[in-house]
Amino acid sequence: MGVKYSSFADVDIRAFDAVVVGCGFAGATVARELAERGGKNVLVIEKRAQIAGNMYDEFDDAGILVHRYGPHIFHTNDKRAFDYIRRFTDWRDYEHVVLADWYGTYMPVPFNKNSMEIAFGKERAAHLTDKLIATFGDERKVTINELREQDDPELSEIADFVYKNVFLYYTQKQWGLTPEEVDPSVTARVPVFISRDNRYFQDAYQGMPANGYTALFERMLDHEGIVVCLNTEAESVFDLRFFSDDEDAPLESIFIKDRRFDGPIVYTGPLDELFLSRFGRLPYRSLDFVYETHDQKHVLPCGTVNFTVTEDYTRITEFTYLTGQESDKTSIMKEYSHSYDDPKTQIPYYAILSEKNNAHYERYRLLVSPLENFYPLGRLAEYRYYNMDVIIGRALALADTLVG
Ligand SMILES: Cc1cc2nc3c(=O)[nH]c(=O)nc-3n(C[C@H](O)[C@H](O)[C@H](O)COP(=O)(O)OP(=O)(O)OC[C@H]3O[C@@H](n4cnc5c(N)ncnc54)[C@H](O)[C@@H]3O)c2cc1C
């Protein structure tokens, strides 16, 4: 059958039981569940010209499948989320490897026994590894703060090396911070992995949709109960009614096409944008992606290389490793991180979590919390970072509640 698209102007809102805003994993999962399990008619509105949210992928001019909103690798320990997405796609087993480019030498990330040999030489690495195993046990992840707490100068030396050569500059670039501004609680979590396991993730289930994410979403949304309106922004089609004119007065109801909509409205966009940023914009980091195609099979030794001590970009990803596509050409993508200043031309990628920003978000959340049929869901609406599997899990849980 295929996805049913419609222009918003042609929609008869009386035909729908539920409205979903946004077509990433949060929106698409809820829409599918409400339609399939709940037997509901679901209207999905999406402001972009395409489905699949940040997972959107497409073939570039060289015929290479590339991700347009950041490289996405699926990994989880949540069997329900894993089984759920595999309903809509064949699966390609893939385990992501990330190397740090350390002044032109590659070392595995997270920093592990193999990285230690590259950084300190085989002999000294063997000595340091023995010490790590004696202190913490083998095959364990310890944080650089745990290393420092041991009061052993050699363990502190490992912690200092990882901090300076793997963590600091990368984090500064990613978040636009000076070294002093880097939050100690983040530093505390930087791991050293006492292992030879070079995989970036250790989750039980890992891989990629065999034909890409967009194809997966096309199957998710291919249901007789779902209609998708692209190029449609919630704020321009929702008529918000408040309890009073007070700036902090909460939402009383939402009208769509002149009718009060009482069915569930699952909203997966940013809450501040829905209210036209009346309390100011929520802070995010944004990204620029610069693509290059090369006439060779591979440019990098693995899927992603992080530039931890040099370069303005944070990392480069080479897609054919992720997708398994065979070609004589290859496409890579450099990622530049910058502040999010203009919602018209930029995309909010990473919420900048802090006490102040969380309180700022909370002020928006209080505007919607009394409205019983309104459900904020997803990385934007909840102003959090969530991996795909967590979002699918949360969307399934919400659907459980809505379907009953
Ligand atoms: C650079 C990057 C790399 C990542 N890599 C991984 C990875 O490797 N593995 C992993 O598990 N997770 C990864 N993630 C996280 C992953 O992107 C999220 O888990 C996922 O996008 C969450 O889905 P979502 O539906 O909440 O949000 P999104 O995918 O962002 O979908 C939200 C949708 O809502 C639409 N929208 C927003 N506002 C409105 C509006 N007002 N009206 C209508 N539509 C609107 C947007 O256009 C978008 O399509 C990565 C994230 C980033 C930023």
The ligand as an SDF file (V2000), in Angstrom:
LIG
                    3D

 53 58  0  0  0  0  0  0  0  0999 V2000
   24.0760   13.5780   16.0120 C   0  0  0  0  0  0  0  0  0  0  0  0
   23.2670   12.5220   16.6930 C   0  0  0  0  0  0  0  0  0  0  0  0
   23.6260   11.1880   16.5660 C   0  0  0  0  0  0  0  0  0  0  0  0
   22.8820   10.2070   17.2160 C   0  0  0  0  0  0  0  0  0  0  0  0
   23.2700    8.9090   17.1050 N   0  0  0  0  0  0  0  0  0  0  0  0
   22.5670    7.9500   17.7290 C   0  0  0  0  0  0  0  0  0  0  0  0
   22.9810    6.5830   17.6460 C   0  0  0  0  0  0  0  0  0  0  0  0
   23.9850    6.2470   17.0270 O   0  0  0  0  0  0  0  0  0  0  0  0
   22.2240    5.6540   18.2920 N   0  0  0  0  0  0  0  0  0  0  0  0
   21.1050    5.9830   19.0090 C   0  0  0  0  0  0  0  0  0  0  0  0
   20.4490    5.0920   19.5610 O   0  0  0  0  0  0  0  0  0  0  0  0
   20.6880    7.2720   19.0930 N   0  0  0  0  0  0  0  0  0  0  0  0
   21.3830    8.2600   18.4670 C   0  0  0  0  0  0  0  0  0  0  0  0
   20.9630    9.5660   18.5480 N   0  0  0  0  0  0  0  0  0  0  0  0
   19.7000    9.8750   19.2370 C   0  0  0  0  0  0  0  0  0  0  0  0
   18.5000    9.7950   18.2640 C   0  0  0  0  0  0  0  0  0  0  0  0
   18.6390   10.7870   17.2720 O   0  0  0  0  0  0  0  0  0  0  0  0
   17.2150   10.0040   19.0550 C   0  0  0  0  0  0  0  0  0  0  0  0
   17.0590    8.9480   19.9820 O   0  0  0  0  0  0  0  0  0  0  0  0
   15.9660   10.0340   18.1550 C   0  0  0  0  0  0  0  0  0  0  0  0
   16.0720   11.0150   17.1800 O   0  0  0  0  0  0  0  0  0  0  0  0
   14.7640   10.3060   19.0150 C   0  0  0  0  0  0  0  0  0  0  0  0
   13.6090   10.3250   18.2170 O   0  0  0  0  0  0  0  0  0  0  0  0
   12.5180   11.4660   18.4020 P   0  0  0  0  0  0  0  0  0  0  0  0
   11.3440   11.0010   17.6370 O   0  0  0  0  0  0  0  0  0  0  0  0
   12.3590   11.8030   19.8390 O   0  0  0  0  0  0  0  0  0  0  0  0
   13.1780   12.7710   17.7530 O   0  0  0  0  0  0  0  0  0  0  0  0
   13.4940   13.1480   16.2370 P   0  0  0  0  0  0  0  0  0  0  0  0
   14.0770   12.0140   15.5280 O   0  0  0  0  0  0  0  0  0  0  0  0
   14.2460   14.4180   16.2720 O   0  0  0  0  0  0  0  0  0  0  0  0
   12.0510   13.4140   15.6240 O   0  0  0  0  0  0  0  0  0  0  0  0
   11.2950   14.5740   15.9390 C   0  0  0  0  0  0  0  0  0  0  0  0
   10.5540   14.9950   14.6810 C   0  0  0  0  0  0  0  0  0  0  0  0
    9.6480   16.0320   15.0280 O   0  0  0  0  0  0  0  0  0  0  0  0
    9.6370   16.9910   13.9820 C   0  0  0  0  0  0  0  0  0  0  0  0
    9.1910   18.2570   14.5550 N   0  0  0  0  0  0  0  0  0  0  0  0
    9.8290   19.0170   15.4740 C   0  0  0  0  0  0  0  0  0  0  0  0
    9.1040   20.0950   15.7790 N   0  0  0  0  0  0  0  0  0  0  0  0
    7.9570   20.0250   15.0500 C   0  0  0  0  0  0  0  0  0  0  0  0
    6.8220   20.8550   14.9370 C   0  0  0  0  0  0  0  0  0  0  0  0
    6.7090   21.9790   15.6360 N   0  0  0  0  0  0  0  0  0  0  0  0
    5.8380   20.4860   14.0790 N   0  0  0  0  0  0  0  0  0  0  0  0
    5.9460   19.3390   13.3610 C   0  0  0  0  0  0  0  0  0  0  0  0
    7.0250   18.5170   13.4210 N   0  0  0  0  0  0  0  0  0  0  0  0
    8.0090   18.8550   14.2700 C   0  0  0  0  0  0  0  0  0  0  0  0
   11.0840   17.0520   13.5540 C   0  0  0  0  0  0  0  0  0  0  0  0
   11.2000   17.6090   12.2500 O   0  0  0  0  0  0  0  0  0  0  0  0
   11.4690   15.5700   13.6050 C   0  0  0  0  0  0  0  0  0  0  0  0
   11.2230   14.9200   12.3850 O   0  0  0  0  0  0  0  0  0  0  0  0
   21.7300   10.5610   17.9680 C   0  0  0  0  0  0  0  0  0  0  0  0
   21.3720   11.9070   18.0970 C   0  0  0  0  0  0  0  0  0  0  0  0
   22.1430   12.8830   17.4810 C   0  0  0  0  0  0  0  0  0  0  0  0
   21.7540   14.3160   17.6540 C   0  0  0  0  0  0  0  0  0  0  0  0
  1  2  1  0
  2  3  1  0
  2 52  2  0
  3  4  2  0
  4  5  1  0
  4 50  1  0
  5  6  2  0
  6  7  1  0
  6 13  1  0
  7  8  2  0
  7  9  1  0
  9 10  1  0
 10 11  2  0
 10 12  1  0
 12 13  2  0
 13 14  1  0
 14 15  1  0
 14 50  1  0
 15 16  1  0
 16 17  1  0
 16 18  1  0
 18 19  1  0
 18 20  1  0
 20 21  1  0
 20 22  1  0
 22 23  1  0
 23 24  1  0
 24 25  2  0
 24 26  1  0
 24 27  1  0
 27 28  1  0
 28 29  2  0
 28 30  1  0
 28 31  1  0
 31 32  1  0
 32 33  1  0
 33 34  1  0
 33 48  1  0
 34 35  1  0
 35 36  1  0
 35 46  1  0
 36 37  1  0
 36 45  1  0
 37 38  2  0
 38 39  1  0
 39 40  1  0
 39 45  2  0
 40 41  1  0
 40 42  2  0
 42 43  1  0
 43 44  2  0
 44 45  1  0
 46 47  1  0
 46 48  1  0
 48 49  1  0
 50 51  2  0
 51 52  1  0
 52 53  1  0
M  END
$$$$
